[in-house]
């Protein structure tokens, strides 16, 4: 099972990244857990400079922007292989 983490304070951009992640999981029909990380100290453990951030299986795949649904789908697919 995949673990996907959305890093951020819970702002509109962070919520959008979470929605995109859920949609990609649904389209791929894979089993994944989406975790929202809002604690600043935990976010800093991932060494990103700006939020929102997206982590797939403990690998930072995006930070500081909203990824496209196609990008998220690709990252999830790559994590599965």
Number of C-alpha atoms within 10 A of each C-alpha: 9 16 16 23 23 27 31 24 17 16 11 11 17 24 18 16 24 24 13 20 26 17 15 21 21 12 10 11 9 14 11 17 13 17 13 17 18 15 11 11 9 11 21 12 8 15 10 16 11 14 20 26 26 29 19 22 15 12 14 17 15 21 19 16 14 20 18 12 16 11 16 23 18 13 17 23 14 10 13 12 5
